[in-house]
Amino acid sequence: MLPCVCWLQLILILLSSVLWTRGENCPATCLCPDPHTVDCSGRGLTRLPDEIPLDVRRLLLADNWIPRIPSDFLVLYSDLVYLDLRNNSLSHIEPGTLSTSSRLVFLDLGSNNLTEIPKGTFGESRSLIKLRLGNNPYLSMVSEDAFLGLTSLRELELERNALSTLKVGALSQLPSLRVVRLEGNPWVCNCNFANLFAWLMENSHKLPNGVDGMECSLPMDGRRVSLTQLSKDSFRECQATLTLTDLLIIIFSGISVSVVAIMTSFFLASTVHCFQRWSKGTKGDEEESEE
C-alpha cells in the first residue's frame, strides 16, 4: 500500500504544478507562472490571444507574428506594467494606444517592422520608464513630438533603425532621460544633422558608449566617418543656411515692400497730376480776370 500512496501523492503534486503553471484563466497555449503574468512568447501567434486575465501585470508576447495592437488594448488591461512585443510583425502603432491612464512602465517594440513613430503614438503615458524601439529596419521617421508627455521616461532605445536624421526636440523634451541608444543608424552629416550632433556632444554621458561607434555619411560622396572625427566647426557653413521658412519670409517681405512702393508711387503720381491740373486751372482763371 505504501508504494501506491507515494505514487498517488507524486501524481497530485505534478498535477497541481501544471495547473499552477497554466493558471486558472490562462489563455490556451500560454503559460502563467504566477497569477499576474501571462507568457505567450514563441507560440506562433498571429493576433493577441483571447481571454487574457484583466488583472494581468506582465504580458510576454515576444517572438510571434502579431501585426497590430488594438488602440483600446491598454484600456482593457489597466493594471499592465510590463509589455514585451519584440520580434513580431508590427508595422505601425495606432495613435493613443498608450492611454494617459496606463500604468505601463516597460514597453518593448524592438525587432518589428515599424516605419514611423508619429505624434500621439504613446498618448502621454507618464508612467513609462523604459521604451525599446531598436532593430526596426524600416523605421526612418520619428516625429519631433513622438515622445511628448513621457515625463518619466529614463531609457530610450532607437539603435539599428533606418534613421538618417532626428529632430532634437524629440529628445530634449524628455526631462527624465538618462540613457539613449542611437548607434547603428544611417545618419547623414548634413545641416539637418547639425543640431542633433551638438546635442549628442553635450549629452554624450547619456549614450552607453558615448559617440564612439556612431557614424554618419558625408553628403558629397557618401563616405562614412566617425562622429569622433567631427566637431561643431564641421557644420559652421550650416549657420548661414536659410531654411524654407526663412526664404518664404524673405520672399513675402520683398513682395510686400514692392506692393507698398508701387502704391506709394501711384499715390504720389496722382497727387502731382492733380496739383498740376489745379495749378493750370488757377493760372487760367487769373489770365481771364486780367483780360
Contacts in CASP RR format, 6 or more apart in sequence:
PFRMAT RR
TARGET T0000
AUTHOR 0000-0000-0000
METHOD contacts of the structure
MODEL  1
MLPCVCWLQLILILLSSVLWTRGENCPATCLCPDPHTVDCSGRGLTRLPD
EIPLDVRRLLLADNWIPRIPSDFLVLYSDLVYLDLRNNSLSHIEPGTLST
SSRLVFLDLGSNNLTEIPKGTFGESRSLIKLRLGNNPYLSMVSEDAFLGL
TSLRELELERNALSTLKVGALSQLPSLRVVRLEGNPWVCNCNFANLFAWL
MENSHKLPNGVDGMECSLPMDGRRVSLTQLSKDSFRECQATLTLTDLLII
IFSGISVSVVAIMTSFFLASTVHCFQRWSKGTKGDEEESEE
21 31 0 8 1.000
21 32 0 8 1.000
21 33 0 8 1.000
22 31 0 8 1.000
22 32 0 8 1.000
23 32 0 8 1.000
23 35 0 8 1.000
25 32 0 8 1.000
25 51 0 8 1.000
25 53 0 8 1.000
26 32 0 8 1.000
26 38 0 8 1.000
26 53 0 8 1.000
27 38 0 8 1.000
27 40 0 8 1.000
27 49 0 8 1.000
27 50 0 8 1.000
27 51 0 8 1.000
27 52 0 8 1.000
28 49 0 8 1.000
28 51 0 8 1.000
29 40 0 8 1.000
29 43 0 8 1.000
29 45 0 8 1.000
29 49 0 8 1.000
30 38 0 8 1.000
30 39 0 8 1.000
30 40 0 8 1.000
30 43 0 8 1.000
30 49 0 8 1.000
31 38 0 8 1.000
31 39 0 8 1.000
31 40 0 8 1.000
32 38 0 8 1.000
32 39 0 8 1.000
32 53 0 8 1.000
33 39 0 8 1.000
35 53 0 8 1.000
35 55 0 8 1.000
36 53 0 8 1.000
36 55 0 8 1.000
36 56 0 8 1.000
36 57 0 8 1.000
36 58 0 8 1.000
36 79 0 8 1.000
37 56 0 8 1.000
37 57 0 8 1.000
37 58 0 8 1.000
37 59 0 8 1.000
37 60 0 8 1.000
38 49 0 8 1.000
38 52 0 8 1.000
38 53 0 8 1.000
38 56 0 8 1.000
38 58 0 8 1.000
38 59 0 8 1.000
38 60 0 8 1.000
39 60 0 8 1.000
40 49 0 8 1.000
40 59 0 8 1.000
40 60 0 8 1.000
40 61 0 8 1.000
40 64 0 8 1.000
41 60 0 8 1.000
41 61 0 8 1.000
41 62 0 8 1.000
41 63 0 8 1.000
41 64 0 8 1.000
41 84 0 8 1.000
42 62 0 8 1.000
42 63 0 8 1.000
42 64 0 8 1.000
43 64 0 8 1.000
44 63 0 8 1.000
44 64 0 8 1.000
44 65 0 8 1.000
45 61 0 8 1.000
45 64 0 8 1.000
45 65 0 8 1.000
45 66 0 8 1.000
46 64 0 8 1.000
46 65 0 8 1.000
46 66 0 8 1.000
46 67 0 8 1.000
47 66 0 8 1.000
47 67 0 8 1.000
48 61 0 8 1.000
48 66 0 8 1.000
48 69 0 8 1.000
48 70 0 8 1.000
48 73 0 8 1.000
52 59 0 8 1.000
52 77 0 8 1.000
54 76 0 8 1.000
54 77 0 8 1.000
54 79 0 8 1.000
55 79 0 8 1.000
56 77 0 8 1.000
56 79 0 8 1.000
56 80 0 8 1.000
57 79 0 8 1.000
57 80 0 8 1.000
57 81 0 8 1.000
57 82 0 8 1.000
58 80 0 8 1.000
58 81 0 8 1.000
58 82 0 8 1.000
59 77 0 8 1.000
59 80 0 8 1.000
59 82 0 8 1.000
59 83 0 8 1.000
59 84 0 8 1.000
60 84 0 8 1.000
61 83 0 8 1.000
61 84 0 8 1.000
61 85 0 8 1.000
61 88 0 8 1.000
62 84 0 8 1.000
62 85 0 8 1.000
62 86 0 8 1.000
62 87 0 8 1.000
62 88 0 8 1.000
62 108 0 8 1.000
63 86 0 8 1.000
63 87 0 8 1.000
63 88 0 8 1.000
64 87 0 8 1.000
64 88 0 8 1.000
65 88 0 8 1.000
65 89 0 8 1.000
66 85 0 8 1.000
66 88 0 8 1.000
66 89 0 8 1.000
66 90 0 8 1.000
67 88 0 8 1.000
67 89 0 8 1.000
67 90 0 8 1.000
67 91 0 8 1.000
68 90 0 8 1.000
68 91 0 8 1.000
68 92 0 8 1.000
68 94 0 8 1.000
69 85 0 8 1.000
69 90 0 8 1.000
69 93 0 8 1.000
69 94 0 8 1.000
69 97 0 8 1.000
70 94 0 8 1.000
70 97 0 8 1.000
71 94 0 8 1.000
71 95 0 8 1.000
71 96 0 8 1.000
71 97 0 8 1.000
73 97 0 8 1.000
74 80 0 8 1.000
74 97 0 8 1.000
74 98 0 8 1.000
74 99 0 8 1.000
74 102 0 8 1.000
74 104 0 8 1.000
75 99 0 8 1.000
75 101 0 8 1.000
78 101 0 8 1.000
78 102 0 8 1.000
78 103 0 8 1.000
79 103 0 8 1.000
80 102 0 8 1.000
80 103 0 8 1.000
80 104 0 8 1.000
81 103 0 8 1.000
81 104 0 8 1.000
81 105 0 8 1.000
81 106 0 8 1.000
81 127 0 8 1.000
82 104 0 8 1.000
82 105 0 8 1.000
82 106 0 8 1.000
83 104 0 8 1.000
83 106 0 8 1.000
83 107 0 8 1.000
83 108 0 8 1.000
84 106 0 8 1.000
84 108 0 8 1.000
85 107 0 8 1.000
85 108 0 8 1.000
85 109 0 8 1.000
85 110 0 8 1.000
85 112 0 8 1.000
86 108 0 8 1.000
86 109 0 8 1.000
86 110 0 8 1.000
86 111 0 8 1.000
86 112 0 8 1.000
86 132 0 8 1.000
87 110 0 8 1.000
87 111 0 8 1.000
87 112 0 8 1.000
88 111 0 8 1.000
88 112 0 8 1.000
89 112 0 8 1.000
89 113 0 8 1.000
90 109 0 8 1.000
90 112 0 8 1.000
90 113 0 8 1.000
90 114 0 8 1.000
91 112 0 8 1.000
91 113 0 8 1.000
91 114 0 8 1.000
91 115 0 8 1.000
92 114 0 8 1.000
92 115 0 8 1.000
92 116 0 8 1.000
93 109 0 8 1.000
93 114 0 8 1.000
93 117 0 8 1.000
93 121 0 8 1.000
95 118 0 8 1.000
95 119 0 8 1.000
95 120 0 8 1.000
95 121 0 8 1.000
95 123 0 8 1.000
96 120 0 8 1.000
96 121 0 8 1.000
96 122 0 8 1.000
96 123 0 8 1.000
97 121 0 8 1.000
97 122 0 8 1.000
97 123 0 8 1.000
98 104 0 8 1.000
98 107 0 8 1.000
98 121 0 8 1.000
98 122 0 8 1.000
98 123 0 8 1.000
98 125 0 8 1.000
98 128 0 8 1.000
99 123 0 8 1.000
99 125 0 8 1.000
100 123 0 8 1.000
100 124 0 8 1.000
100 125 0 8 1.000
100 126 0 8 1.000
102 125 0 8 1.000
102 127 0 8 1.000
102 128 0 8 1.000
103 127 0 8 1.000
104 125 0 8 1.000
104 127 0 8 1.000
104 128 0 8 1.000
105 127 0 8 1.000
105 128 0 8 1.000
105 129 0 8 1.000
105 130 0 8 1.000
106 128 0 8 1.000
106 129 0 8 1.000
106 130 0 8 1.000
107 128 0 8 1.000
107 130 0 8 1.000
107 131 0 8 1.000
107 132 0 8 1.000
108 132 0 8 1.000
109 131 0 8 1.000
109 132 0 8 1.000
109 133 0 8 1.000
109 134 0 8 1.000
109 136 0 8 1.000
110 132 0 8 1.000
110 133 0 8 1.000
110 134 0 8 1.000
110 135 0 8 1.000
110 136 0 8 1.000
110 157 0 8 1.000
111 134 0 8 1.000
111 135 0 8 1.000
111 136 0 8 1.000
112 136 0 8 1.000
113 136 0 8 1.000
113 137 0 8 1.000
113 138 0 8 1.000
114 133 0 8 1.000
114 136 0 8 1.000
114 138 0 8 1.000
114 139 0 8 1.000
115 136 0 8 1.000
115 138 0 8 1.000
115 139 0 8 1.000
115 140 0 8 1.000
115 141 0 8 1.000
116 139 0 8 1.000
116 140 0 8 1.000
116 141 0 8 1.000
116 142 0 8 1.000
116 143 0 8 1.000
117 133 0 8 1.000
117 139 0 8 1.000
117 141 0 8 1.000
117 142 0 8 1.000
117 143 0 8 1.000
117 146 0 8 1.000
118 143 0 8 1.000
118 146 0 8 1.000
119 143 0 8 1.000
119 144 0 8 1.000
119 145 0 8 1.000
119 146 0 8 1.000
119 148 0 8 1.000
120 143 0 8 1.000
120 145 0 8 1.000
120 146 0 8 1.000
120 148 0 8 1.000
121 143 0 8 1.000
121 146 0 8 1.000
122 128 0 8 1.000
122 131 0 8 1.000
122 146 0 8 1.000
122 147 0 8 1.000
122 149 0 8 1.000
122 150 0 8 1.000
123 149 0 8 1.000
124 148 0 8 1.000
124 149 0 8 1.000
124 150 0 8 1.000
125 149 0 8 1.000
125 150 0 8 1.000
126 149 0 8 1.000
126 150 0 8 1.000
126 151 0 8 1.000
126 152 0 8 1.000
127 152 0 8 1.000
128 150 0 8 1.000
128 152 0 8 1.000
128 153 0 8 1.000
129 152 0 8 1.000
129 153 0 8 1.000
129 154 0 8 1.000
129 155 0 8 1.000
130 153 0 8 1.000
130 154 0 8 1.000
130 155 0 8 1.000
131 147 0 8 1.000
131 150 0 8 1.000
131 153 0 8 1.000
131 155 0 8 1.000
131 156 0 8 1.000
131 157 0 8 1.000
132 157 0 8 1.000
133 139 0 8 1.000
133 156 0 8 1.000
133 157 0 8 1.000
133 158 0 8 1.000
133 161 0 8 1.000
134 157 0 8 1.000
134 158 0 8 1.000
134 159 0 8 1.000
134 160 0 8 1.000
134 161 0 8 1.000
134 181 0 8 1.000
135 159 0 8 1.000
135 160 0 8 1.000
135 161 0 8 1.000
136 161 0 8 1.000
136 162 0 8 1.000
137 160 0 8 1.000
137 161 0 8 1.000
137 162 0 8 1.000
138 162 0 8 1.000
139 158 0 8 1.000
139 161 0 8 1.000
139 162 0 8 1.000
139 163 0 8 1.000
140 161 0 8 1.000
140 162 0 8 1.000
140 163 0 8 1.000
140 164 0 8 1.000
141 163 0 8 1.000
142 158 0 8 1.000
142 163 0 8 1.000
142 166 0 8 1.000
142 167 0 8 1.000
142 170 0 8 1.000
143 167 0 8 1.000
143 170 0 8 1.000
144 167 0 8 1.000
144 169 0 8 1.000
144 170 0 8 1.000
145 170 0 8 1.000
145 173 0 8 1.000
146 170 0 8 1.000
147 153 0 8 1.000
147 156 0 8 1.000
147 170 0 8 1.000
147 171 0 8 1.000
147 173 0 8 1.000
147 174 0 8 1.000
148 173 0 8 1.000
149 173 0 8 1.000
150 174 0 8 1.000
151 174 0 8 1.000
151 175 0 8 1.000
151 176 0 8 1.000
152 176 0 8 1.000
153 174 0 8 1.000
153 176 0 8 1.000
153 177 0 8 1.000
154 176 0 8 1.000
154 177 0 8 1.000
154 178 0 8 1.000
154 179 0 8 1.000
155 177 0 8 1.000
155 178 0 8 1.000
155 179 0 8 1.000
155 180 0 8 1.000
156 171 0 8 1.000
156 174 0 8 1.000
156 177 0 8 1.000
156 179 0 8 1.000
156 180 0 8 1.000
156 181 0 8 1.000
157 180 0 8 1.000
157 181 0 8 1.000
158 166 0 8 1.000
158 180 0 8 1.000
158 181 0 8 1.000
158 182 0 8 1.000
158 185 0 8 1.000
159 181 0 8 1.000
159 182 0 8 1.000
159 183 0 8 1.000
159 184 0 8 1.000
159 185 0 8 1.000
160 183 0 8 1.000
160 184 0 8 1.000
160 185 0 8 1.000
161 184 0 8 1.000
161 185 0 8 1.000
162 185 0 8 1.000
162 186 0 8 1.000
163 182 0 8 1.000
163 185 0 8 1.000
163 186 0 8 1.000
163 187 0 8 1.000
164 185 0 8 1.000
164 186 0 8 1.000
164 187 0 8 1.000
164 188 0 8 1.000
165 187 0 8 1.000
165 188 0 8 1.000
165 190 0 8 1.000
165 192 0 8 1.000
165 193 0 8 1.000
165 196 0 8 1.000
166 182 0 8 1.000
166 196 0 8 1.000
167 195 0 8 1.000
167 196 0 8 1.000
168 195 0 8 1.000
168 196 0 8 1.000
168 198 0 8 1.000
168 199 0 8 1.000
171 177 0 8 1.000
171 180 0 8 1.000
171 199 0 8 1.000
171 203 0 8 1.000
172 199 0 8 1.000
177 206 0 8 1.000
178 206 0 8 1.000
179 206 0 8 1.000
179 207 0 8 1.000
179 208 0 8 1.000
180 203 0 8 1.000
180 206 0 8 1.000
180 207 0 8 1.000
181 207 0 8 1.000
181 208 0 8 1.000
182 200 0 8 1.000
182 207 0 8 1.000
182 214 0 8 1.000
183 207 0 8 1.000
183 209 0 8 1.000
183 213 0 8 1.000
183 214 0 8 1.000
184 214 0 8 1.000
184 215 0 8 1.000
186 217 0 8 1.000
187 193 0 8 1.000
187 196 0 8 1.000
187 214 0 8 1.000
187 215 0 8 1.000
187 216 0 8 1.000
187 217 0 8 1.000
188 216 0 8 1.000
188 217 0 8 1.000
188 219 0 8 1.000
189 197 0 8 1.000
189 216 0 8 1.000
189 217 0 8 1.000
189 218 0 8 1.000
189 219 0 8 1.000
189 225 0 8 1.000
189 230 0 8 1.000
189 234 0 8 1.000
189 235 0 8 1.000
190 219 0 8 1.000
190 238 0 8 1.000
191 235 0 8 1.000
191 237 0 8 1.000
191 238 0 8 1.000
191 241 0 8 1.000
193 216 0 8 1.000
193 235 0 8 1.000
194 235 0 8 1.000
194 238 0 8 1.000
197 227 0 8 1.000
197 230 0 8 1.000
197 232 0 8 1.000
197 234 0 8 1.000
197 235 0 8 1.000
198 232 0 8 1.000
200 207 0 8 1.000
200 211 0 8 1.000
200 214 0 8 1.000
200 227 0 8 1.000
201 211 0 8 1.000
201 232 0 8 1.000
204 210 0 8 1.000
204 211 0 8 1.000
207 214 0 8 1.000
211 226 0 8 1.000
211 227 0 8 1.000
211 228 0 8 1.000
212 226 0 8 1.000
212 228 0 8 1.000
213 226 0 8 1.000
213 227 0 8 1.000
213 228 0 8 1.000
214 226 0 8 1.000
214 227 0 8 1.000
215 224 0 8 1.000
215 225 0 8 1.000
215 226 0 8 1.000
215 227 0 8 1.000
216 224 0 8 1.000
216 225 0 8 1.000
216 227 0 8 1.000
216 230 0 8 1.000
217 223 0 8 1.000
217 224 0 8 1.000
217 225 0 8 1.000
218 224 0 8 1.000
218 225 0 8 1.000
242 250 0 8 1.000
END
